[in-house]
Amino acid sequence: MTALSPSAPSPLGRFLRAIPVVGRVIRDIEREIDTVYYLVTILVTALVLAVQTWGLPALVLAALALVPVMFVLLIILARP
């Protein structure tokens, strides 16, 4: 086995690739990393449209969903 050969995906990775929308996005990102920018643009556009449609509750729910992400990020940054 060479160092450049791809490793077999974990069971979680295989499960995520089996989901139709998520699996396609994962495979596209693996093929071309620039796809991440399109994904971020789509997510920001969806958030803007949600705020235009439902107002402040949509923004609050999005911020509430990002709280665990920020906690993990702060823990990673605060480690010595």
Buried (B, 14 or more C-beta within 10 A) or exposed (E): EEEEEEEEEEEEEEEBBEEEEEBEBBEBBEEEEEBEEEEEEEEEEEBEEBBEEEEEEBBEEBEEEEEEEEEEEEEEEEEE
